[in-house]
């Protein structure tokens, strides 16, 4: 499966949470090659909507109410959200845990001793103000809309709790639409701006998605979940009705066993209603620690972590990586969302090869 060549058309800047999935589905129904990918900058809502033939695909959210920038929601070509709604837009039956797991993001749990992974405003202020870093939105550098692909370039700063910048971030997003496929390529360069930065070994990282409840793996035991009235309720055993997710790695590992393994790509596949969905993250050969370790959990956290060797190897290996002062480090990840069809290994390998050769 090869992506068509893309022509980008630069448009002036014009646009997270105002549209329901039902409203999003009504914004357009056209599919096929030549789909128009439009980026709309809504500076009042502080988001950039990514719209394919009039239908929302995702939004880049940069509100000051967030401690990092996220893509939320992320929708299939049919308009179905593959990201969890809670705590932004809770949906009945979801887990109410890990409030820092929102949409799709990139951050890390130990940056010069500060936590950029577990950072959220739900953490008490007295802890947050000395322990948690924050990724601060600086600006939208450019927007480009076009047939089949649109791009967004942004700048952010990874600041410690006292406001000192540790890392500057430059990220380019490529939003690609081809038939029922939706693809997000994220290219992020982190540069140490005020001395060396230590990325200390921890499992809490790095490029992650928190997925919809239906794409979790069936589970045993209790949890706190969202009931029909939107209230968080503790239960001894969550219902597994409609819970269909399963992991499969490029190395043939499946289920919960994928956690801590290394692989070139990981496929989380299942159904939401009658819609067959594959949600794939691809690592890139130029990334640190390729093929990456996977911090992929059955409860809905789906993450690639190039730094977490110690946790993932039970202490047999350790990677405490220092980004030297003034030096850049680039990460490249591709996310593939297939609607109506579970992707085969050959199809994923073709898309992963395209990604590897494109950047």
C-alpha positions, 0 to 999 in steps of 0.5 A: 500500500503506497500513498499517492504523491501530495501537492501542498497549497499554502493558505492564510491562517484562519480555524477543543472541544465544541463539536460532538462526534454526531455533529462532526459526522454531518460536516462531510461524507466524501471519501476517496483520493483527492480529499481536501485537507484543510487546517483552520486556526481558531485563535479564540478557542486556541486550537487548529482544526484539521478537516477532511472534506468538511469533516473533522479529523482532529484538533491541535489543542494549545489552550493554557488550561493544558500542561502540554499540547495535544491532538484531541479528538482523533477520529476515523474517516467515519467520524468515530473517536479513537481517543478517550473522551474523559476528562475533556468530554466524558462518555459513559463507560469510560475509565476515569483514571490518569487525567494526564492521558489526554488525546495524543501527545509527546512528553516524558516523565523525568527531564532533569528530574522534573515530570513532564508525563504525569503533569496535570492540573489535577495534581495539588498545586504544592506538588506541581509547583516544584515537581512538574514541568509544563510544555508551553505553547509559543506559536504556530509557525505555519499552516498548509492545506492541500489535496490529500495532505495538510501540514502544521508547524508549531513551536513550544518550550519545555519549562521546569516548574520555575519557568526555566526553559529546558528544551525548545520544541519544534514539531511538524505534523503531516495530516494525510487522508487517502480513502478510509485511511487517516495518517498523522506523521509527527516530527519533533525536534527537541533542543537543549537550550540552557545547558545539558538535559538528562532524560533519565530512564523511566517507563513513563513516556513518550509518544502516547495515545489514550484510546476509546474504551472499546479499543481496550483489551477485555479486563478483569477487576474493578475500576473507576468509570463514568456512568450515564450521568457523567459521574465517576463511579467505582465498580468491582468489575467493569463490563467487557461488553463491546470491548474488543481491542487487541495488540499485535506487534511487527514481531508477532507478539500479541495481547498484553504481552506486548508491554516492554517488548521492542517492535518497529510498529504496533497495531491496536485493532478492534471494533467500535460498534460495527466499525472495524478499526486498526490504530497503528503507531510506527517507529522510525529507523532514525529514532533513538533506540529503534526499534522502540520499547512499547509502554502499551497497556490493556487499559487503553494507554498506547505509547512508544518509549525509546528511553525506558530500558531499565523498566522494560528489561527488569534492570538488565539494561539502563539508558540515561540519555543526555541531550548536550547543550545546544544539541537537537534530538529528533523523534519521528512517529507515524499514526495510522487509523484505518476504518472499516478494515483491519490492516494486514501485516503487509499493508502496515509494512508498506505504510511503515516503509513509506514513512521510513523513506519519506523523512 
